[in-house]
Amino acid sequence: MTNNDQYTFQNPVTRYPSISPPEQDQPEPGLDRDLEPRTDRGEDSYRGTGRLAGRKALITGADSGIGAAVAIAFAREGADVALSYLPVEEPDAQKIAEIIRACGQQAVTLPGDISEASNARELVADAVEQLGGLDILVNNAGRQIAVEKLEDISDEQFENTFKTNIFAMFWITKAALPHLEPGSTIINTTSIQAYNPSPTLIDYASTKAAINNFTKGLAQQLAPRGIRANAVAPGPIWTPLQVSDGQPKEKLPKFGKDTPLGRAGQPTELAPAYVFLASPESSYVTGETLNVNGGTSSP
């Protein structure tokens, strides 16, 4: 670990550089391996304290970006982790699996397209079987394609965005519930887009608002069963999502610079929020959305 870990007192404005990414393009969904500049997922900085010792987690979209940072943090905190990702993301996923195993924890790799209901349900069954149970579910996988005009959003894109971002969350959560004992937690990734939608991300932003509502309703339903459900709402975080048509290419050099902190966030800066919501420290927190967005005003 470095002296840049999450416990070291430091200026949040300068903890990470204010990047100016060059205009670049990757085919959807994009790879961390090919991103310029590279992301910080906490590989060399996240320091665990055993807060998730013995826990078993399933994380979707776990190969890169926020999901990868959460997977690394969970492993450093003592959890075994099942990684869900698309088959084309195998190079990134294997790298994260190596890091998890180096922590002495089990890493289960489960490639597949969760926008298909049968794959989503099979994912849960495989994770439970290979981990020997499940008590943390992180629904993080997301699809984001920027389009200037509503008329140019195809029916196929609109449907695929909803299937990946909200339908899969429903299918996976429903399949996981029979395996979740009291004390288990569900954490869903929403976005600042749920409150302040960009005009180029109408379909994506709509799914993120739906995730907020889904999480709050689910939390009320599951509270008597001792299962908590919360969400994390990232702001502009530098991930492969941004260069695989998630942002207009000409806007990449200024990505995140309009936040009060003046820079885009790094995936590792999201990880402590997920660890908090997964750990017993947050036992009286359910139905909450934690905003990690560089200071942008949100409800």
Backbone bond lengths (Angstrom), bond angles and torsions (degrees), N, CA, C in turn:
res aa  C-N    CA-C-N  psi(-1)  N-CA   C-N-CA  omega(-1)  CA-C   N-CA-C  phi
1 M - - - 1.463 - - 1.525 109.91 -
2 T 1.334 115.44 156.54 1.455 120.58 179.34 1.518 109.70 -107.84
3 N 1.341 115.59 174.82 1.461 118.68 177.46 1.525 111.44 -78.62
4 N 1.343 116.79 10.41 1.456 121.54 175.52 1.528 110.94 -100.51
5 D 1.354 117.62 22.72 1.452 118.84 -178.97 1.518 110.54 -70.71
6 Q 1.340 114.96 172.26 1.467 120.24 -171.86 1.521 113.33 -71.26
7 Y 1.337 118.36 -6.71 1.463 121.19 179.78 1.522 113.26 -101.41
8 T 1.324 117.28 -5.66 1.460 120.57 -177.22 1.524 110.42 -84.42
9 F 1.324 117.06 128.56 1.463 122.41 179.11 1.524 109.25 -64.09
10 Q 1.345 116.24 126.19 1.457 119.70 -177.13 1.524 110.70 -159.88
11 N 1.318 116.14 161.93 1.457 122.82 -179.76 1.527 108.76 -77.48
12 P 1.345 119.13 119.09 1.465 119.76 -177.15 1.527 113.31 -66.08
13 V 1.319 117.03 -22.04 1.467 119.59 179.04 1.524 110.68 -68.64
14 T 1.323 116.05 -36.39 1.465 120.33 -174.38 1.519 113.84 -113.10
15 R 1.336 117.45 4.46 1.475 118.93 179.62 1.527 110.64 -56.20
16 Y 1.333 115.74 -41.16 1.456 121.37 173.76 1.526 108.24 -124.32
17 P 1.315 118.24 150.65 1.464 120.33 -177.83 1.521 112.09 -66.81
18 S 1.313 115.94 150.90 1.461 121.44 172.71 1.523 106.85 -80.33
19 I 1.317 116.02 98.16 1.458 120.83 -172.21 1.534 111.30 -77.19
20 S 1.321 115.62 153.55 1.461 122.98 173.26 1.528 106.75 -126.73
21 P 1.326 117.04 79.08 1.464 119.50 -174.15 1.527 111.56 -60.52
22 P 1.318 117.62 136.71 1.460 119.40 174.93 1.523 110.24 -68.14
23 E 1.341 115.50 155.21 1.453 118.74 173.64 1.521 108.39 -60.00
24 Q 1.323 116.46 129.07 1.465 121.28 -175.87 1.515 108.70 -154.87
25 D 1.304 115.48 163.37 1.456 119.61 -177.51 1.524 109.36 -144.61
26 Q 1.333 114.81 137.21 1.455 120.85 171.28 1.521 107.76 -130.10
27 P 1.314 117.68 149.27 1.461 118.65 173.35 1.521 109.98 -65.14
28 E 1.320 115.85 144.37 1.462 120.22 178.06 1.522 109.89 -58.18
29 P 1.342 121.23 135.53 1.463 127.85 9.37 1.528 114.95 -95.08
30 G 1.311 119.31 -1.99 1.462 121.59 179.45 1.523 112.51 88.63
31 L 1.347 115.01 154.62 1.455 121.32 -179.66 1.522 110.60 -125.28
32 D 1.312 116.61 137.30 1.467 121.51 172.48 1.530 110.32 -57.94
33 R 1.312 115.59 -37.11 1.461 121.75 -177.44 1.523 112.48 -54.52
34 D 1.340 116.93 -33.85 1.460 121.46 -173.57 1.522 113.20 -104.74
35 L 1.323 117.57 7.97 1.464 121.38 -175.31 1.525 110.74 -80.55
36 E 1.347 116.81 142.17 1.465 122.14 177.81 1.534 109.26 -129.29
37 P 1.337 118.12 119.63 1.460 127.25 -7.12 1.535 111.10 -73.74
38 R 1.314 116.40 165.67 1.457 121.08 -179.68 1.516 110.51 -69.08
39 T 1.321 116.00 154.90 1.459 120.76 178.42 1.528 110.94 -85.55
40 D 1.325 115.75 161.59 1.467 121.57 171.16 1.521 107.42 -106.93
41 R 1.322 115.74 112.22 1.463 121.68 -178.94 1.522 111.89 -105.00
42 G 1.327 115.76 9.95 1.455 119.74 178.09 1.507 114.47 89.05
43 E 1.335 116.90 9.84 1.462 119.86 -178.18 1.524 111.81 -54.39
44 D 1.338 116.25 -40.98 1.461 121.10 -175.23 1.524 113.25 -107.39
45 S 1.337 117.31 3.58 1.464 117.62 -172.94 1.521 115.18 -130.83
46 Y 1.343 118.33 -31.11 1.469 117.63 -174.46 1.521 110.48 -68.80
47 R 1.324 115.40 126.97 1.467 121.56 -178.30 1.518 109.50 -114.21
48 G 1.321 116.67 119.08 1.449 121.49 -178.77 1.510 113.04 -88.04
49 T 1.343 115.17 158.87 1.462 121.29 179.58 1.535 111.59 -131.37
50 G 1.334 116.37 19.22 1.460 119.79 176.12 1.508 114.93 79.22
51 R 1.317 118.73 19.38 1.468 120.69 -175.13 1.525 113.48 -72.15
52 L 1.339 118.06 -16.14 1.465 120.19 179.49 1.530 111.23 -122.02
53 A 1.298 116.78 27.70 1.466 121.32 -177.59 1.527 110.90 -56.77
54 G 1.333 115.43 128.10 1.451 121.11 177.32 1.508 115.51 82.48
55 R 1.324 117.73 -0.60 1.467 120.71 -178.11 1.527 110.77 -83.75
56 K 1.346 115.42 160.08 1.460 122.20 -177.78 1.530 108.32 -129.09
57 A 1.336 115.60 117.48 1.459 120.88 -170.94 1.521 111.98 -120.31
58 L 1.337 115.16 142.59 1.461 122.74 169.45 1.518 107.25 -114.05
59 I 1.340 116.67 126.57 1.456 122.15 -178.67 1.521 108.63 -125.24
60 T 1.338 117.37 124.08 1.461 119.80 175.23 1.527 109.36 -90.58
61 G 1.330 115.57 151.53 1.462 119.58 -174.60 1.511 111.38 62.49
62 A 1.333 116.15 39.95 1.466 121.29 -169.50 1.519 113.74 -93.12
63 D 1.301 117.60 1.57 1.460 120.41 -175.80 1.517 113.38 -80.34
64 S 1.332 117.71 -27.13 1.466 121.08 -173.24 1.514 110.62 -150.14
65 G 1.339 115.67 172.81 1.457 120.83 173.45 1.511 113.98 56.33
66 I 1.321 115.32 -138.05 1.459 121.77 -175.61 1.531 111.33 -61.71
67 G 1.328 117.12 -44.90 1.457 119.87 -178.93 1.510 112.76 -59.86
68 A 1.328 116.84 -39.58 1.468 120.76 178.39 1.521 110.77 -66.67
69 A 1.322 116.99 -42.34 1.462 120.64 179.04 1.523 110.83 -62.30
70 V 1.324 116.69 -39.99 1.468 120.70 178.39 1.526 110.29 -66.70
71 A 1.319 117.02 -40.78 1.464 120.54 178.91 1.524 111.24 -61.40
72 I 1.328 116.21 -43.28 1.469 120.16 178.77 1.531 110.25 -63.98
73 A 1.318 116.29 -45.37 1.467 120.05 -179.42 1.523 111.24 -62.99
74 F 1.327 117.36 -44.16 1.462 120.30 179.29 1.529 110.42 -59.63
75 A 1.330 116.43 -43.24 1.470 119.63 179.72 1.522 110.86 -64.80
76 R 1.315 117.24 -41.53 1.463 120.61 178.60 1.530 111.30 -65.37
77 E 1.328 116.43 -24.08 1.470 120.98 176.99 1.520 112.32 -89.51
78 G 1.359 117.98 0.87 1.455 120.90 173.36 1.513 116.68 104.77
79 A 1.343 118.16 9.69 1.467 120.69 -178.66 1.521 111.79 -94.46
80 D 1.322 116.48 149.29 1.457 122.58 165.60 1.523 107.49 -85.39
81 V 1.343 116.50 146.55 1.461 119.48 -169.91 1.525 111.30 -134.76
82 A 1.338 116.00 132.54 1.457 122.98 169.10 1.517 108.19 -100.45
83 L 1.335 116.20 127.92 1.456 122.77 -175.92 1.523 109.97 -103.70
84 S 1.333 116.59 121.91 1.460 122.19 175.85 1.525 108.50 -105.76
85 Y 1.351 116.45 136.59 1.462 120.95 -176.58 1.517 108.63 -167.53
86 L 1.330 116.53 166.71 1.452 121.23 176.19 1.535 110.13 -76.02
87 P 1.318 118.20 148.62 1.474 120.03 -179.09 1.525 113.73 -55.46
88 V 1.330 118.64 -34.16 1.471 120.16 -178.85 1.527 111.96 -69.32
89 E 1.339 117.07 -12.12 1.458 121.47 179.88 1.530 112.56 -93.88
90 E 1.327 116.86 13.88 1.460 121.62 -175.81 1.534 113.64 -53.68
91 P 1.358 120.06 -42.93 1.474 118.58 -179.14 1.527 113.06 -58.64
92 D 1.323 117.05 -43.55 1.468 119.82 177.98 1.521 110.79 -66.01
93 A 1.334 116.58 -42.77 1.468 120.62 -177.30 1.516 111.68 -62.00
94 Q 1.323 117.38 -41.63 1.459 120.24 -179.02 1.532 110.86 -64.86
95 K 1.320 117.18 -35.38 1.465 120.62 177.15 1.530 110.70 -62.71
96 I 1.326 116.66 -44.77 1.470 120.32 179.55 1.524 110.23 -66.47
97 A 1.321 117.22 -39.34 1.461 120.34 177.92 1.524 111.22 -60.95
98 E 1.324 116.93 -39.36 1.473 120.71 177.39 1.526 111.07 -61.23
99 I 1.325 116.75 -42.26 1.462 120.82 -179.47 1.532 110.34 -64.59
100 I 1.336 116.11 -42.99 1.463 120.39 179.55 1.526 110.56 -61.40
101 R 1.311 116.73 -45.15 1.470 120.09 -179.47 1.518 112.04 -66.48
102 A 1.326 115.99 -32.15 1.467 119.45 176.89 1.518 111.47 -66.47
103 C 1.329 116.99 -20.01 1.469 121.89 175.66 1.530 111.32 -81.87
104 G 1.333 116.65 -5.14 1.455 120.71 -177.22 1.511 113.06 86.29
105 Q 1.341 116.98 15.41 1.463 120.76 -178.38 1.519 110.37 -111.51
106 Q 1.321 114.89 159.44 1.453 121.17 178.99 1.521 110.19 -77.79
107 A 1.327 117.30 134.49 1.460 123.28 173.43 1.517 108.49 -120.64
108 V 1.328 117.08 123.70 1.457 123.20 178.72 1.525 107.79 -111.90
109 T 1.320 118.31 121.84 1.460 121.67 -179.48 1.524 109.67 -99.15
110 L 1.344 116.11 126.50 1.461 121.77 -173.45 1.531 110.20 -133.31
111 P 1.339 117.50 78.54 1.460 119.66 178.49 1.526 111.69 -69.71
112 G 1.337 116.03 146.93 1.458 120.97 178.37 1.512 110.89 163.26
113 D 1.308 115.87 160.16 1.469 122.31 -178.82 1.526 109.00 -97.11
114 I 1.330 116.29 103.96 1.464 120.62 -175.73 1.525 113.12 -77.87
115 S 1.346 117.76 -0.28 1.464 118.84 174.96 1.529 111.17 -75.50
116 E 1.334 116.81 -4.98 1.460 122.94 171.76 1.525 108.40 -103.19
117 A 1.324 116.90 128.23 1.463 121.82 -172.77 1.526 112.45 -57.22
118 S 1.324 117.62 -42.28 1.464 120.05 -177.86 1.524 111.12 -64.49
119 N 1.338 117.00 -38.17 1.460 120.31 177.62 1.521 111.43 -66.52
120 A 1.332 116.73 -39.53 1.458 120.65 -179.58 1.526 110.87 -62.90
121 R 1.318 116.50 -42.96 1.463 120.23 -179.70 1.528 111.23 -69.77
122 E 1.329 115.79 -39.54 1.464 120.05 178.59 1.524 111.06 -64.79
123 L 1.329 116.97 -35.08 1.458 121.61 177.68 1.525 110.67 -55.91
124 V 1.309 116.73 -47.89 1.468 120.61 -178.98 1.521 110.53 -63.41
125 A 1.321 116.54 -45.33 1.463 119.73 -179.68 1.529 111.28 -60.05
126 D 1.320 116.16 -42.25 1.470 119.88 -179.69 1.529 111.14 -67.69
127 A 1.332 116.69 -40.33 1.468 119.85 179.91 1.522 110.82 -63.38
128 V 1.319 116.54 -44.67 1.464 120.88 -179.47 1.527 110.30 -62.78
129 E 1.331 116.31 -44.00 1.461 120.24 -178.58 1.524 111.66 -64.07
130 Q 1.339 116.84 -45.37 1.462 119.65 -174.03 1.526 113.34 -80.81
131 L 1.325 116.93 -29.11 1.466 119.86 176.58 1.524 112.23 -84.89
132 G 1.327 116.38 -20.21 1.458 119.57 -175.93 1.510 112.36 81.39
133 G 1.330 116.38 27.50 1.453 121.80 -179.61 1.511 110.31 139.00
134 L 1.336 115.33 -178.46 1.461 121.27 -179.55 1.519 109.41 -157.85
135 D 1.337 116.80 130.22 1.463 119.20 174.57 1.524 113.77 -139.11
136 I 1.338 118.09 0.66 1.461 121.69 171.99 1.531 107.80 -134.70
137 L 1.318 116.72 126.21 1.463 122.19 174.86 1.514 108.68 -120.67
138 V 1.339 116.22 124.02 1.459 121.66 176.33 1.521 108.10 -116.68
139 N 1.332 116.08 108.21 1.462 122.37 176.14 1.523 108.08 -89.40
140 N 1.319 115.33 97.69 1.462 120.62 -171.93 1.529 114.03 -120.28
141 A 1.324 118.59 -21.41 1.459 120.95 -175.50 1.528 110.67 -57.98
142 G 1.332 115.56 139.25 1.452 119.36 -179.09 1.514 112.20 -149.24
143 R 1.325 115.35 152.36 1.464 123.10 176.49 1.520 107.97 -121.12
144 Q 1.321 116.85 128.38 1.467 121.91 -176.62 1.529 109.07 -140.11
145 I 1.319 117.01 116.41 1.460 123.10 178.87 1.526 108.27 -128.95
146 A 1.315 116.90 118.37 1.466 121.39 -179.39 1.527 110.41 -78.25
147 V 1.331 115.42 132.61 1.467 122.15 177.57 1.524 107.86 -138.28
148 E 1.320 117.44 130.86 1.459 121.97 -173.59 1.526 113.02 -67.46
149 K 1.346 117.91 -40.98 1.464 121.44 -174.12 1.524 110.73 -122.37
150 L 1.321 115.13 141.51 1.463 120.20 177.70 1.523 110.68 -56.49
151 E 1.342 116.54 -38.77 1.462 119.96 -178.46 1.524 112.43 -61.84
152 D 1.325 116.54 -19.74 1.470 120.20 -178.12 1.523 113.50 -95.00
153 I 1.329 117.32 -1.78 1.464 119.88 174.05 1.527 108.14 -80.84
154 S 1.306 116.16 114.86 1.469 119.35 -178.55 1.524 110.44 -72.82
155 D 1.314 114.78 157.24 1.464 119.04 174.99 1.525 110.23 -58.64
156 E 1.331 116.23 -37.55 1.462 120.72 -178.96 1.533 110.82 -64.18
157 Q 1.336 116.98 -45.54 1.462 119.16 178.79 1.522 110.87 -62.05
158 F 1.335 116.60 -46.60 1.465 120.32 -178.30 1.529 110.62 -58.34
159 E 1.329 115.50 -45.46 1.463 119.81 -179.40 1.525 111.54 -66.43
160 N 1.324 117.50 -43.69 1.464 120.37 -178.18 1.525 112.26 -65.96
161 T 1.334 116.76 -36.38 1.467 120.11 177.46 1.520 110.63 -63.59
162 F 1.322 117.01 -44.58 1.459 119.97 178.94 1.527 111.55 -68.34
163 K 1.331 117.17 -38.08 1.464 119.13 179.34 1.525 111.46 -63.40
164 T 1.322 116.69 -42.82 1.465 120.43 -178.41 1.517 112.14 -72.25
165 N 1.332 116.86 -43.12 1.462 120.91 -169.24 1.521 114.19 -87.07
166 I 1.328 118.45 -34.45 1.469 119.17 -175.46 1.527 112.95 -124.44
167 F 1.342 118.86 -40.14 1.461 118.97 177.71 1.528 110.58 -61.61
168 A 1.337 116.56 -47.39 1.467 120.05 -179.19 1.521 111.24 -60.57
169 M 1.329 116.91 -36.65 1.460 121.00 177.73 1.524 110.44 -60.88
170 F 1.315 116.20 -42.40 1.462 121.06 177.59 1.523 110.79 -64.36
171 W 1.339 117.01 -49.75 1.468 120.24 -178.06 1.526 111.82 -61.20
172 I 1.324 116.37 -44.80 1.464 120.20 -176.19 1.523 110.93 -69.50
173 T 1.325 116.79 -43.79 1.463 120.07 -179.69 1.526 110.61 -63.49
174 K 1.312 116.69 -42.98 1.467 120.97 179.23 1.528 110.60 -61.07
175 A 1.325 116.68 -41.77 1.469 120.50 179.55 1.520 111.88 -70.16
176 A 1.334 116.79 -30.21 1.467 120.24 -176.59 1.526 112.63 -79.56
177 L 1.313 117.80 -29.84 1.468 120.74 -171.48 1.529 114.44 -54.86
178 P 1.323 120.39 -40.45 1.471 118.64 179.20 1.526 113.72 -61.58
179 H 1.319 116.96 -17.79 1.466 121.32 -177.80 1.533 112.90 -98.40
180 L 1.328 117.79 -9.67 1.464 121.23 -173.73 1.525 110.63 -91.39
181 E 1.314 116.12 119.40 1.457 122.39 178.42 1.535 110.00 -88.39
182 P 1.322 118.66 165.77 1.463 120.35 173.79 1.527 110.85 -53.73
183 G 1.314 116.15 136.24 1.458 121.46 -174.98 1.517 112.73 100.61
184 S 1.334 116.53 -12.65 1.457 120.51 177.53 1.526 110.68 -72.85
185 T 1.329 115.25 162.09 1.457 120.07 -178.12 1.524 111.30 -136.82
186 I 1.333 114.97 147.95 1.452 123.66 174.29 1.527 107.08 -121.43
187 I 1.316 116.86 130.98 1.466 121.29 -179.92 1.524 107.79 -129.30
188 N 1.317 116.32 122.49 1.455 122.28 -178.53 1.527 110.75 -109.96
189 T 1.315 117.15 141.15 1.460 121.12 178.20 1.520 109.81 -93.37
190 T 1.326 115.65 114.06 1.462 121.75 173.61 1.526 106.95 -103.61
191 S 1.334 120.19 -140.20 1.462 120.64 -175.08 1.518 110.44 -172.30
192 I 1.338 116.07 157.51 1.455 120.98 168.28 1.530 110.25 -56.72
193 Q 1.334 115.96 -24.20 1.466 120.42 179.01 1.527 111.85 -62.95
194 A 1.317 118.08 -21.54 1.464 120.56 177.31 1.520 111.55 -65.46
195 Y 1.334 117.08 -27.28 1.461 122.43 -177.55 1.524 112.86 -106.55
196 N 1.322 115.98 -33.12 1.462 121.46 -173.51 1.532 108.40 -133.91
197 P 1.334 117.06 74.49 1.460 120.12 -172.23 1.523 113.20 -70.37
198 S 1.313 115.38 136.19 1.457 120.61 173.04 1.529 109.05 -75.13
199 P 1.328 117.97 143.47 1.467 119.61 -178.53 1.521 113.90 -63.81
200 T 1.333 117.49 -18.97 1.469 120.74 179.27 1.518 113.04 -91.78
201 L 1.337 117.84 -0.06 1.468 120.80 -174.42 1.528 112.09 -127.55
202 I 1.319 117.05 42.44 1.459 120.71 -173.44 1.520 111.95 -61.36
203 D 1.327 118.27 -45.37 1.467 119.41 -178.45 1.521 110.94 -68.76
204 Y 1.335 117.29 -45.12 1.462 121.83 178.89 1.530 111.07 -60.65
205 A 1.336 116.45 -48.61 1.463 120.19 -178.12 1.523 111.35 -61.81
206 S 1.317 116.75 -36.39 1.468 120.22 178.71 1.527 111.18 -63.03
207 T 1.330 116.94 -38.84 1.466 118.95 178.19 1.524 111.13 -67.52
208 K 1.314 116.95 -34.34 1.455 119.79 -178.60 1.528 111.63 -70.82
209 A 1.319 116.96 -34.46 1.462 119.82 173.14 1.523 110.31 -66.00
210 A 1.328 116.38 -39.23 1.469 120.44 177.39 1.523 111.41 -62.88
211 I 1.341 116.37 -37.55 1.468 120.20 178.97 1.523 110.85 -63.60
212 N 1.314 117.19 -41.04 1.464 120.09 176.56 1.523 110.59 -57.31
213 N 1.315 116.53 -48.31 1.457 121.16 -177.21 1.524 110.52 -66.89
214 F 1.326 116.44 -42.86 1.465 121.40 177.81 1.524 110.33 -57.48
215 T 1.322 116.29 -44.00 1.467 121.00 -177.32 1.518 111.80 -64.81
216 K 1.323 116.44 -43.97 1.473 119.80 -177.17 1.524 111.62 -68.72
217 G 1.323 116.83 -39.85 1.456 119.09 176.43 1.516 111.99 -67.46
218 L 1.335 116.07 -42.43 1.460 120.97 179.36 1.525 111.08 -61.63
219 A 1.327 116.46 -40.54 1.466 120.50 -179.10 1.525 111.13 -59.84
220 Q 1.321 116.79 -41.65 1.460 119.72 179.52 1.522 111.59 -67.27
221 Q 1.333 115.70 -38.38 1.459 119.66 -179.37 1.523 112.41 -67.91
222 L 1.358 115.98 -37.88 1.462 120.07 -173.81 1.529 114.07 -90.24
223 A 1.309 117.55 -13.45 1.470 119.71 -176.39 1.531 113.02 -54.30
224 P 1.331 120.06 -45.22 1.471 118.55 179.48 1.521 113.29 -63.27
225 R 1.328 117.25 -18.73 1.470 120.99 179.53 1.524 111.74 -90.36
226 G 1.332 116.79 -0.46 1.461 120.06 178.43 1.513 113.73 77.60
227 I 1.338 116.76 19.78 1.461 121.73 177.95 1.524 108.04 -111.85
228 R 1.323 116.44 127.33 1.460 120.65 -178.51 1.521 111.00 -98.85
229 A 1.338 115.96 145.84 1.468 121.91 176.69 1.520 108.59 -132.40
230 N 1.315 116.31 125.16 1.462 122.40 -179.44 1.523 109.25 -139.30
231 A 1.322 115.50 174.04 1.461 120.51 179.98 1.519 109.92 -136.52
232 V 1.317 115.12 157.19 1.465 122.84 171.69 1.516 107.21 -120.59
233 A 1.335 116.12 133.39 1.463 121.84 -178.43 1.525 109.75 -113.32
234 P 1.336 117.81 93.88 1.459 119.74 177.67 1.521 111.98 -70.44
235 G 1.322 115.03 153.81 1.451 122.11 168.30 1.515 108.66 -93.57
236 P 1.335 118.50 -143.29 1.462 120.75 179.80 1.525 111.37 -75.68
237 I 1.315 116.34 102.74 1.464 122.95 -178.51 1.531 108.13 -112.06
238 W 1.324 116.02 133.24 1.459 121.32 -176.82 1.525 110.15 -76.22
239 T 1.329 116.56 108.39 1.462 123.41 -178.92 1.535 109.02 -144.55
240 P 1.327 118.04 168.95 1.468 120.14 176.87 1.530 113.54 -61.06
241 L 1.329 116.66 -20.21 1.460 120.09 177.82 1.522 111.65 -55.81
242 Q 1.342 116.22 -33.20 1.461 120.46 -174.06 1.527 112.60 -73.25
243 V 1.323 117.82 -31.45 1.470 120.39 -174.74 1.527 112.82 -97.85
244 S 1.318 117.74 -5.71 1.467 121.04 177.41 1.525 108.98 -101.57
245 D 1.340 114.52 50.57 1.471 125.46 178.64 1.521 113.28 75.71
246 G 1.330 118.11 14.02 1.461 120.36 176.36 1.515 113.41 -75.34
247 Q 1.337 116.12 -22.83 1.461 122.15 177.17 1.530 108.41 -133.79
248 P 1.338 117.59 149.69 1.468 118.64 169.62 1.522 109.32 -59.23
249 K 1.328 117.91 134.42 1.467 121.58 -171.92 1.519 112.73 -57.00
250 E 1.339 116.30 -37.69 1.467 119.09 -176.43 1.522 112.90 -69.63
251 K 1.344 117.35 -14.37 1.463 120.79 -179.72 1.533 113.01 -91.89
252 L 1.321 117.83 -9.07 1.455 120.58 -176.10 1.534 113.56 -59.15
253 P 1.358 120.09 -42.55 1.476 118.82 -178.40 1.526 114.34 -60.26
254 K 1.331 117.76 -22.57 1.463 120.70 -179.86 1.521 112.70 -107.13
255 F 1.315 116.61 12.92 1.464 121.00 -175.18 1.529 111.15 -58.66
256 G 1.334 116.77 123.27 1.457 122.97 175.76 1.518 115.77 82.21
257 K 1.311 118.18 -6.13 1.470 119.87 -174.95 1.536 112.84 -75.21
258 D 1.328 117.83 -11.40 1.456 120.48 179.13 1.528 113.10 -89.60
259 T 1.317 118.73 4.72 1.466 121.13 175.84 1.525 109.61 -78.63
260 P 1.334 118.80 157.92 1.465 120.01 176.19 1.521 113.94 -55.99
261 L 1.346 118.00 -33.04 1.464 120.10 177.39 1.531 112.29 -79.41
262 G 1.329 117.09 -8.90 1.453 120.92 170.64 1.515 116.19 78.54
263 R 1.325 117.72 15.01 1.459 119.74 -178.73 1.517 110.29 -155.92
264 A 1.332 115.36 160.75 1.466 120.42 170.95 1.521 109.75 -72.14
265 G 1.320 115.91 152.01 1.452 120.30 176.14 1.510 111.36 -85.04
266 Q 1.328 116.04 159.91 1.455 122.67 174.27 1.534 109.45 -102.24
267 P 1.333 118.15 147.79 1.463 120.13 -177.26 1.527 114.11 -51.46
268 T 1.335 117.16 -37.41 1.465 119.15 -177.98 1.523 112.37 -63.03
269 E 1.330 117.88 -21.91 1.464 120.39 179.14 1.518 112.30 -74.17
270 L 1.324 117.38 -14.49 1.467 121.74 175.04 1.517 112.25 -85.08
271 A 1.333 116.79 -29.18 1.459 121.56 -169.88 1.531 113.90 -55.11
272 P 1.348 119.96 -43.50 1.470 118.30 -178.25 1.525 113.76 -61.26
273 A 1.337 117.43 -29.39 1.469 119.30 177.84 1.518 110.76 -65.68
274 Y 1.321 116.84 -42.02 1.468 120.77 178.58 1.529 110.72 -68.40
275 V 1.324 116.94 -39.60 1.468 119.81 177.97 1.526 109.94 -62.08
276 F 1.315 117.55 -44.06 1.464 121.31 178.32 1.520 111.02 -58.10
277 L 1.342 117.01 -48.27 1.462 120.58 -177.06 1.525 112.25 -70.21
278 A 1.337 117.30 -23.80 1.464 120.63 178.44 1.511 112.73 -84.44
279 S 1.318 117.42 -21.16 1.466 121.39 -172.20 1.524 111.77 -91.87
280 P 1.324 117.31 162.91 1.467 121.03 176.91 1.531 113.26 -64.14
281 E 1.322 117.92 -14.59 1.468 120.37 177.45 1.521 111.92 -58.23
282 S 1.336 116.91 -27.41 1.465 120.96 -177.65 1.523 111.70 -102.96
283 S 1.329 117.01 31.85 1.465 121.16 -172.95 1.532 113.81 -60.92
284 Y 1.347 117.74 -21.98 1.468 120.22 179.92 1.532 111.07 -105.52
285 V 1.326 116.18 19.32 1.466 121.66 -179.51 1.522 108.57 -115.76
286 T 1.333 116.55 114.96 1.455 121.18 173.35 1.516 108.72 -151.06
287 G 1.326 115.90 146.81 1.458 121.00 -175.59 1.515 112.98 75.66
288 E 1.315 117.16 16.19 1.473 122.09 -176.48 1.522 110.69 -98.91
289 T 1.329 115.64 149.74 1.467 122.15 170.25 1.510 108.50 -117.63
290 L 1.334 116.55 115.96 1.465 121.50 177.96 1.521 108.95 -90.03
291 N 1.325 116.65 121.37 1.451 121.45 -179.73 1.514 110.10 -91.48
292 V 1.326 116.64 120.44 1.475 122.97 178.66 1.520 105.25 -122.21
293 N 1.330 116.31 85.84 1.472 118.61 -165.99 1.526 114.57 -139.09
294 G 1.326 118.17 17.65 1.451 119.09 177.17 1.516 114.88 76.93
295 G 1.329 116.58 13.30 1.464 120.27 174.80 1.504 115.71 103.42
296 T 1.321 118.68 2.18 1.453 121.03 178.29 1.527 110.02 -65.77
297 S 1.323 116.56 132.22 1.463 121.34 -178.06 1.522 110.19 -64.48
298 S 1.327 115.56 133.44 1.462 121.39 179.89 1.521 108.52 -151.18
299 P 1.348 117.31 157.77 1.478 120.02 -179.15 1.518 112.80 -60.15
